[in-house]
Amino acid sequence: MSEEAAPAFLQALLAPQDRPIAAPGLAVVIAHPDDETIGAGALLMRTSGAHVVVATDGAPRSPEVAREHGFARFQDYAAARQRELQTAMAVAGVPPERLIMLGFADQGAPFALAQLSAVLAGVFMARDITMAVTHAYEGGHPDHDAVAFAVQAAKRLLRLRGRPLSVIEMPLYRLDDEDAFSTSFAVATPGAIDYNLAGSELDRKKAMIAAHASQQQMLSQFDPAREQFRPAVKHDFTALPNGGRLLYERMPWGIEGAVFRRQIGEAMAALAREGLGWD
């Protein structure tokens, strides 16, 4: 698949369609259950044959977090989030066999970057994935940024095997220039699109959001009627995103930017030993 595939797909997404866009080679690759709904719920509804790949189980290993959400153990919380995801995907029309949960720990993806990259490359090859929709590198949640890196690393691993991958990005959340919560791309880029939902499509999106019952407080901060996408831009993963304004440093998630950068460096070194170059 050529680099022109992403812009062409996004233009098809905007065009009126009497039937779903056939997309058996498409995967929405996200960090947590619910990211697919708020970031790409309409995209999933507008396509047929797409896969959804979820890196983490959505359950931090802290017992306090599980209890805050009404569960005795993180395992119970993870199981609930998987059920919520399955319900949301049923609304979107994604069958269970196209839902792939990799099972990394929530808040743990930055500490398994090389492994996550290799696993994603394997999934893409096994499912014949030629296009991935994933997170922008934006400094909102460390798992989001870890998945953004891992998809780009998987793209390079696939290239070594003569298998191309086109990548599309979506924003979730970050800090803006005034340190306020933002759900838009940090920088305007050519080819970015806004997809606006209305009518029955918006009702379905709201039903998908409602399915993620344990996450309603967080999801209430997003506009369900708007999704944004762009062909992936070139990121310098050795530098912190968003000018170093990291929302996750304001949260009790146990990771700072310096730690994330160190994990990126270690992952790049490990992948280089497997022959991966980073251009």
Secondary structure, DSSP 8 states (H G I E B T S, - for coil): --TTHHHHHHHHHHS--SS-EE-TTEEEEESSTTHHHHHHHHHHHHEES-EEEEEE-S--S-HHHHHHTT-SSHHHHHHHHHHHHHHHHHHHT--GGGEEEEEE-TTTGGGGHHHHHHHHHHHHHHTT--EEEEE---SS-HHHHHHHHHHHHHHHHHHHTT---EEEEE---EE-TTS-EE-S-SS--TT-EEEE--HHHHHHHHHHHHH-GGGHHHHTTS-TTEEEEEE-----TTS-SGGG--GGGGTTSS--HHHHHHHHHHHHHHHHTTT----
